[in-house]
Amino acid sequence: MSFVWDIIKFVAKTAEPYAKRAWNAYEVRWQYESMTSEERAAFREWQRKTWEGKRKSGY
């Protein structure tokens, strides 16, 4: 039974970052849906600048 429990813990530990990333994406989507058009434009501009900076730095 200990072996089975070790496998369950390993799978949970491995899946945790992916679950957190999916939840964060869901939260961002929900917040975006509740924004006004000005807030959405500002968010898209911030996102564009962030990704340009990451592209230039080689990330």
C-alpha positions, 0 to 999 in steps of 0.5 A: 500500500505504501508503494501506491501512496508514493505513486499518488504523491508523485503524480500530485506533485508533478501535476500541481504546477500545471493545475496552478497554471490552468487556474491562473489562466482561468482567473485572468480570463474571468477578470478580463471578461469583467473589464471595461473596454478601456481596461481591456485596451490597457491590459492588451497593451501591457501584455504586448509590451511584456511579451516584446520585452521577453522576446528581446531578452531571449526568454 
